[in-house]
Amino acid sequence: MTEPDPDTDFPKTGAPAQRALIGAGYTRLAQLTSVSEKELGALHGMGPKALRILREALSERGLSFAD
């Protein structure tokens, strides 16, 4: 696992997932509420474990991916 980027508030995920999110223009967890889990899963570097970590982090804040 990699340390979270200080310019984002994403939970700890693997470096490929972090790069995928930042490369797609996402820098805040709350931004992921406007995108579906399927769309995020299509990003190169975004695997099932990273999606689970993000889903759980959103849920802890009362948020979820878009439908």
C-alpha positions in Angstrom: 0.0 0.0 0.0 1.0 3.6 -0.5 0.6 6.6 1.7 -2.3 8.8 0.8 -1.5 11.8 -1.4 -1.6 14.9 0.9 -3.6 16.7 -1.7 -6.4 14.2 -1.6 -8.6 12.7 1.1 -8.7 9.2 -0.4 -8.2 6.3 1.9 -5.0 4.2 1.6 -5.2 2.1 -1.6 -2.5 0.8 -4.0 -0.4 3.2 -6.0 -2.1 2.1 -9.3 -5.5 3.0 -7.9 -4.3 6.3 -6.6 -2.8 7.2 -9.9 -6.0 6.1 -11.7 -8.2 8.4 -9.6 -5.9 11.4 -9.8 -5.4 10.8 -13.5 -9.1 10.8 -14.0 -9.4 14.2 -12.2 -10.6 12.9 -8.8 -9.0 14.5 -5.8 -11.7 14.2 -3.1 -13.6 11.2 -1.9 -16.9 13.1 -2.2 -16.4 13.5 -6.0 -16.8 9.8 -6.3 -20.5 10.1 -5.6 -21.0 11.4 -9.1 -19.5 8.3 -10.8 -20.6 4.7 -10.7 -18.6 1.9 -9.3 -18.6 0.3 -12.8 -17.1 3.5 -14.4 -14.4 3.6 -11.7 -13.7 -0.1 -12.2 -13.0 0.6 -15.9 -10.1 2.9 -15.0 -6.7 1.3 -15.6 -5.2 0.4 -12.2 -8.5 0.3 -10.4 -9.1 -3.2 -9.0 -11.8 -4.9 -6.8 -9.8 -4.3 -3.6 -9.5 -0.5 -4.2 -13.2 -0.3 -5.1 -14.1 -2.1 -1.9 -11.9 0.3 0.2 -13.4 3.3 -1.5 -17.0 1.9 -1.1 -16.3 1.4 2.6 -14.8 4.9 3.0 -17.8 6.5 1.3 -20.2 4.4 3.4 -18.5 5.6 6.6 -19.4 9.1 5.6 -23.0 8.3 4.6 -22.1 8.5 0.9 -22.1 6.0 -2.0 -21.1 5.7 -5.6 -23.6 7.0 -8.2 -26.1 4.4 -9.4 
